[in-house]
């Protein structure tokens, strides 16, 4: 959301700060407000996750239950 609001490329901004990152908070949104959407194959950060596989990764998404949580964890594991 911050990159969109500031008119910045989120991938370029990530590269500028990646050496300072100590943990990853996963939560998708619509670019305008924090909606905590489920992650899917369009998750912008998916291509960067493997660089941060040794970092603590926190998942914060709205779900309909345990099956959603399990599927989200599986997605993160595939990307790592």
DRENTORKOL-3810 file (N, C-alpha, C; in nm, 4 decimals):
REM DRENTORKOL-3810
@n.u->0.0828; n.v->-0.1185; n.w->0.0000; ca.u->0.0000; ca.v->0.0000; ca.w->0.0000; c.u->0.0873; c.v->0.1249; c.w->0.0000
@n.u->0.1942; n.v->0.1237; n.w->0.0780; ca.u->0.2800; ca.v->0.2425; ca.w->0.0861; c.u->0.3407; c.v->0.2764; c.w->-0.0485
@n.u->0.3884; n.v->0.1748; n.w->-0.1200; ca.u->0.4485; ca.v->0.1994; ca.w->-0.2510; c.u->0.3470; c.v->0.2601; c.w->-0.3469
@n.u->0.2265; n.v->0.2067; n.w->-0.3462; ca.u->0.1224; ca.v->0.2589; ca.w->-0.4357; c.u->0.0895; c.v->0.4036; c.w->-0.3996
@n.u->0.0739; n.v->0.4297; n.w->-0.2701; ca.u->0.0411; ca.v->0.5646; ca.w->-0.2244; c.u->0.1504; c.v->0.6646; c.w->-0.2621
@n.u->0.2764; n.v->0.6210; n.w->-0.2517; ca.u->0.3896; ca.v->0.7090; ca.w->-0.2797; c.u->0.4335; c.v->0.7061; c.w->-0.4262
@n.u->0.3682; n.v->0.6219; n.w->-0.5072; ca.u->0.4031; ca.v->0.6133; ca.w->-0.6481; c.u->0.5380; c.v->0.5475; c.w->-0.6724
@n.u->0.5750; n.v->0.4527; n.w->-0.5876; ca.u->0.7044; ca.v->0.3841; ca.w->-0.5969; c.u->0.6850; c.v->0.2408; c.w->-0.6442
@n.u->0.7894; n.v->0.1831; n.w->-0.7007; ca.u->0.7869; ca.v->0.0418; ca.w->-0.7383; c.u->0.8210; c.v->-0.0409; c.w->-0.6148
@n.u->0.7309; n.v->-0.1300; n.w->-0.5746; ca.u->0.7495; ca.v->-0.2036; ca.w->-0.4495; c.u->0.8715; c.v->-0.2951; c.w->-0.4531
@n.u->0.9065; n.v->-0.3490; n.w->-0.5681; ca.u->1.0221; ca.v->-0.4375; ca.w->-0.5776; c.u->1.1524; c.v->-0.3573; c.w->-0.5610
@n.u->1.1593; n.v->-0.2410; n.w->-0.6224; ca.u->1.2767; ca.v->-0.1542; ca.w->-0.6069; c.u->1.2913; c.v->-0.1068; c.w->-0.4623
@n.u->1.1809; n.v->-0.0729; n.w->-0.4000; ca.u->1.1855; ca.v->-0.0275; ca.w->-0.2606; c.u->1.2304; c.v->-0.1398; c.w->-0.1678
@n.u->1.1876; n.v->-0.2621; n.w->-0.1963; ca.u->1.2308; ca.v->-0.3767; ca.w->-0.1172; c.u->1.3823; c.v->-0.3924; c.w->-0.1235
@n.u->1.4389; n.v->-0.3829; n.w->-0.2432; ca.u->1.5837; ca.v->-0.3968; ca.w->-0.2578; c.u->1.6597; c.v->-0.2918; c.w->-0.1761
@n.u->1.6024; n.v->-0.1741; n.w->-0.1613; ca.u->1.6682; ca.v->-0.0671; ca.w->-0.0852; c.u->1.6754; c.v->-0.0973; c.w->0.0639
@n.u->1.5783; n.v->-0.1733; n.w->0.1156; ca.u->1.5717; ca.v->-0.1959; ca.w->0.2602; c.u->1.5982; c.v->-0.3401; c.w->0.3028
@n.u->1.6213; n.v->-0.4310; n.w->0.2085; ca.u->1.6264; ca.v->-0.5726; ca.w->0.2444; c.u->1.7338; c.v->-0.6059; c.w->0.3472
@n.u->1.8440; n.v->-0.5327; n.w->0.3520; ca.u->1.9481; ca.v->-0.5634; ca.w->0.4504; c.u->1.9035; c.v->-0.5307; c.w->0.5938
@n.u->1.7979; n.v->-0.4539; n.w->0.6077; ca.u->1.7468; ca.v->-0.4179; ca.w->0.7399; c.u->1.6335; c.v->-0.5095; c.w->0.7873
@n.u->1.5837; n.v->-0.5946; n.w->0.7007; ca.u->1.4683; ca.v->-0.6790; ca.w->0.7317; c.u->1.5087; c.v->-0.7918; c.w->0.8257
@n.u->1.4357; n.v->-0.8066; n.w->0.9345; ca.u->1.4628; ca.v->-0.9101; ca.w->1.0354; c.u->1.3499; c.v->-1.0118; c.w->1.0460
@n.u->1.2326; n.v->-0.9811; n.w->0.9909; ca.u->1.1177; ca.v->-1.0717; ca.w->0.9922; c.u->1.0253; c.v->-1.0303; c.w->0.8777
@n.u->0.9417; n.v->-1.1247; n.w->0.8363; ca.u->0.8488; ca.v->-1.0989; ca.w->0.7264; c.u->0.7057; c.v->-1.1170; c.w->0.7762
@n.u->0.6221; n.v->-1.0199; n.w->0.7443; ca.u->0.4804; ca.v->-1.0228; ca.w->0.7797; c.u->0.4032; c.v->-1.0382; c.w->0.6493
@n.u->0.3387; n.v->-1.1528; n.w->0.6309; ca.u->0.2651; ca.v->-1.1804; ca.w->0.5074; c.u->0.1173; c.v->-1.1487; c.w->0.5245
@n.u->0.0686; n.v->-1.0629; n.w->0.4380; ca.u->-0.0715; ca.v->-1.0263; ca.w->0.4354; c.u->-0.0950; c.v->-0.9548; c.w->0.3039
@n.u->-0.1912; n.v->-0.9976; n.w->0.2269; ca.u->-0.2148; ca.v->-0.9319; ca.w->0.0987; c.u->-0.3261; c.v->-0.8287; c.w->0.1135
@n.u->-0.3322; n.v->-0.7376; n.w->0.0188; ca.u->-0.4327; ca.v->-0.6315; ca.w->0.0226; c.u->-0.4632; c.v->-0.5859; c.w->-0.1191
@n.u->-0.5526; n.v->-0.4931; n.w->-0.1303; ca.u->-0.5933; ca.v->-0.4437; ca.w->-0.2616; c.u->-0.5143; c.v->-0.3206; c.w->-0.3072
@n.u->-0.4128; n.v->-0.2829; n.w->-0.2335; ca.u->-0.3318; ca.v->-0.1671; ca.w->-0.2694; c.u->-0.3832; c.v->-0.0362; c.w->-0.2125
@n.u->-0.5026; n.v->-0.0372; n.w->-0.1577; ca.u->-0.5614; ca.v->0.0850; ca.w->-0.1044; c.u->-0.5849; c.v->0.0804; c.w->0.0461
@n.u->-0.6189; n.v->-0.0385; n.w->0.0970; ca.u->-0.6385; ca.v->-0.0525; ca.w->0.2408; c.u->-0.5958; c.v->-0.1923; c.w->0.2840
@n.u->-0.5657; n.v->-0.2058; n.w->0.4111; ca.u->-0.5162; ca.v->-0.3312; ca.w->0.4671; c.u->-0.6333; c.v->-0.4271; c.w->0.4842
@n.u->-0.6483; n.v->-0.5202; n.w->0.3895; ca.u->-0.7624; ca.v->-0.6101; ca.w->0.3890; c.u->-0.7295; c.v->-0.7501; c.w->0.4403
@n.u->-0.6008; n.v->-0.7791; n.w->0.4619; ca.u->-0.5564; ca.v->-0.9110; ca.w->0.5098; c.u->-0.6113; c.v->-1.0241; c.w->0.4232
@n.u->-0.6082; n.v->-1.0041; n.w->0.2917; ca.u->-0.6570; ca.v->-1.1056; ca.w->0.1987; c.u->-0.5701; c.v->-1.2303; c.w->0.2025
@n.u->-0.6310; n.v->-1.3437; n.w->0.1679; ca.u->-0.5553; ca.v->-1.4671; ca.w->0.1542; c.u->-0.4502; c.v->-1.4508; c.w->0.0456
@n.u->-0.3358; n.v->-1.5134; n.w->0.0648; ca.u->-0.2305; ca.v->-1.5108; ca.w->-0.0356; c.u->-0.2696; c.v->-1.6022; c.w->-0.1510
@n.u->-0.2272; n.v->-1.5661; n.w->-0.2716; ca.u->-0.2500; ca.v->-1.6513; ca.w->-0.3878; c.u->-0.1311; c.v->-1.6363; c.w->-0.4826
@n.u->-0.1370; n.v->-1.6953; n.w->-0.5979; ca.u->-0.0234; ca.v->-1.6926; ca.w->-0.6900; c.u->0.0076; c.v->-1.5535; c.w->-0.7439
@n.u->-0.0778; n.v->-1.4569; n.w->-0.7196; ca.u->-0.0517; ca.v->-1.3185; ca.w->-0.7596; c.u->0.0133; c.v->-1.2366; c.w->-0.6487
@n.u->0.0424; n.v->-1.2987; n.w->-0.5358; ca.u->0.1039; ca.v->-1.2283; ca.w->-0.4219; c.u->0.2369; c.v->-1.1670; c.w->-0.4668
@n.u->0.2474; n.v->-1.0369; n.w->-0.4604; ca.u->0.3622; ca.v->-0.9660; ca.w->-0.5153; c.u->0.4949; c.v->-1.0101; c.w->-0.4539
@n.u->0.4932; n.v->-1.0506; n.w->-0.3285; ca.u->0.6156; ca.v->-1.0828; ca.w->-0.2561; c.u->0.6629; c.v->-1.2268; c.w->-0.2789
@n.u->0.5802; n.v->-1.3089; n.w->-0.3433; ca.u->0.6118; ca.v->-1.4517; ca.w->-0.3597; c.u->0.7505; c.v->-1.4732; c.w->-0.4212
@n.u->0.7868; n.v->-1.3938; n.w->-0.5186; ca.u->0.9169; ca.v->-1.4138; ca.w->-0.5844; c.u->1.0359; c.v->-1.3741; c.w->-0.4973
@n.u->1.0104; n.v->-1.3075; n.w->-0.3856; ca.u->1.1177; ca.v->-1.2650; ca.w->-0.2962; c.u->1.1307; c.v->-1.3533; c.w->-0.1716
@n.u->1.0314; n.v->-1.4353; n.w->-0.1444; ca.u->1.0252; ca.v->-1.5105; ca.w->-0.0187; c.u->1.1483; c.v->-1.5967; c.w->0.0041
@n.u->1.1991; n.v->-1.6604; n.w->-0.0982; ca.u->1.3119; ca.v->-1.7529; ca.w->-0.0790; c.u->1.4340; c.v->-1.6825; c.w->-0.0196
@n.u->1.4509; n.v->-1.5532; n.w->-0.0467; ca.u->1.5627; ca.v->-1.4777; ca.w->0.0115; c.u->1.5496; c.v->-1.4621; c.w->0.1623
@n.u->1.4278; n.v->-1.4760; n.w->0.2124; ca.u->1.4009; ca.v->-1.4515; ca.w->0.3535; c.u->1.3539; c.v->-1.5772; c.w->0.4267
@n.u->1.3878; n.v->-1.6941; n.w->0.3744; ca.u->1.3384; ca.v->-1.8193; ca.w->0.4330; c.u->1.3951; c.v->-1.8463; c.w->0.5723
@n.u->1.5077; n.v->-1.7871; n.w->0.6057; ca.u->1.5675; ca.v->-1.8059; ca.w->0.7392; c.u->1.5120; c.v->-1.7066; c.w->0.8414
@n.u->1.4396; n.v->-1.6075; n.w->0.7945; ca.u->1.3791; ca.v->-1.5068; ca.w->0.8822; c.u->1.2485; c.v->-1.5611; c.w->0.9417
@n.u->1.2096; n.v->-1.5093; n.w->1.0572; ca.u->1.0752; ca.v->-1.5423; ca.w->1.1065; c.u->0.9720; c.v->-1.4915; c.w->1.0053
@n.u->0.8753; n.v->-1.5749; n.w->0.9721; ca.u->0.7679; ca.v->-1.5390; ca.w->0.8792; c.u->0.6359; c.v->-1.5484; c.w->0.9530
@n.u->0.5602; n.v->-1.4402; n.w->0.9514; ca.u->0.4317; ca.v->-1.4323; ca.w->1.0209; c.u->0.3218; c.v->-1.4194; c.w->0.9157
@n.u->0.2169; n.v->-1.4969; n.w->0.9314; ca.u->0.1046; ca.v->-1.4967; ca.w->0.8389; c.u->-0.0144; c.v->-1.4303; c.w->0.9069
@n.u->-0.0687; n.v->-1.3232; n.w->0.8448; ca.u->-0.1866; ca.v->-1.2551; ca.w->0.8988; c.u->-0.2894; c.v->-1.2382; c.w->0.7876
@n.u->-0.3798; n.v->-1.3339; n.w->0.7787; ca.u->-0.4839; ca.v->-1.3301; ca.w->0.6756; c.u->-0.6191; c.v->-1.3639; c.w->0.7368
@n.u->-0.7233; n.v->-1.3105; n.w->0.6756; ca.u->-0.8590; ca.v->-1.3456; ca.w->0.7166; c.u->-0.8910; c.v->-1.4810; c.w->0.6554
@n.u->-0.9411; n.v->-1.5721; n.w->0.7363; ca.u->-0.9688; ca.v->-1.7068; ca.w->0.6861; c.u->-1.1092; c.v->-1.7507; c.w->0.7221
@n.u->-1.1468; n.v->-1.8621; n.w->0.6628; ca.u->-1.2724; ca.v->-1.9279; ca.w->0.6980; c.u->-1.2452; c.v->-2.0503; c.w->0.7834
@n.u->-1.1224; n.v->-2.0643; n.w->0.8325; ca.u->-1.0930; ca.v->-2.1761; ca.w->0.9205; c.u->-0.9593; c.v->-2.2427; c.w->0.8943
@n.u->-0.9448; n.v->-2.3584; n.w->0.9545; ca.u->-0.8183; ca.v->-2.4323; ca.w->0.9548; c.u->-0.7721; c.v->-2.4680; c.w->0.8138
@n.u->-0.8618; n.v->-2.5054; n.w->0.7257; ca.u->-0.8224; ca.v->-2.5438; ca.w->0.5897; c.u->-0.7567; c.v->-2.4279; c.w->0.5154
@n.u->-0.8081; n.v->-2.3074; n.w->0.5350; ca.u->-0.7448; ca.v->-2.1901; ca.w->0.4742; c.u->-0.6046; c.v->-2.1685; c.w->0.5306
@n.u->-0.5908; n.v->-2.1818; n.w->0.6594; ca.u->-0.4593; ca.v->-2.1637; ca.w->0.7224; c.u->-0.3604; c.v->-2.2664; c.w->0.6689
@n.u->-0.4041; n.v->-2.3916; n.w->0.6608; ca.u->-0.3161; ca.v->-2.4964; ca.w->0.6078; c.u->-0.2749; c.v->-2.4674; c.w->0.4642
@n.u->-0.3676; n.v->-2.4216; n.w->0.3817; ca.u->-0.3345; ca.v->-2.3927; ca.w->0.2420; c.u->-0.2395; c.v->-2.2734; c.w->0.2310
@n.u->-0.2546; n.v->-2.1766; n.w->0.3200; ca.u->-0.1654; ca.v->-2.0609; ca.w->0.3193; c.u->-0.0232; c.v->-2.1007; c.w->0.3590
@n.u->-0.0126; n.v->-2.1858; n.w->0.4582; ca.u->0.1193; ca.v->-2.2343; ca.w->0.5012; c.u->0.1847; c.v->-2.3141; c.w->0.3886
@n.u->0.1077; n.v->-2.3969; n.w->0.3197; ca.u->0.1616; ca.v->-2.4745; ca.w->0.2077; c.u->0.2136; c.v->-2.3835; c.w->0.0973
@n.u->0.1398; n.v->-2.2773; n.w->0.0674; ca.u->0.1858; ca.v->-2.1817; ca.w->-0.0334; c.u->0.3192; c.v->-2.1203; c.w->0.0067
@n.u->0.3299; n.v->-2.0765; n.w->0.1311; ca.u->0.4553; ca.v->-2.0175; ca.w->0.1776; c.u->0.5688; c.v->-2.1177; c.w->0.1670
@n.u->0.5445; n.v->-2.2418; n.w->0.2021; ca.u->0.6475; ca.v->-2.3446; ca.w->0.1938; c.u->0.6913; c.v->-2.3687; c.w->0.0503
@n.u->0.5988; n.v->-2.3666; n.w->-0.0429; ca.u->0.6336; ca.v->-2.3839; ca.w->-0.1849; c.u->0.7235; c.v->-2.2696; c.w->-0.2307
@n.u->0.6887; n.v->-2.1480; n.w->-0.1921; ca.u->0.7655; ca.v->-2.0321; ca.w->-0.2348; c.u->0.9026; c.v->-2.0234; c.w->-0.1694
@n.u->0.9153; n.v->-2.0815; n.w->-0.0506; ca.u->1.0442; ca.v->-2.0759; ca.w->0.0190; c.u->1.1420; c.v->-2.1705; c.w->-0.0461
END
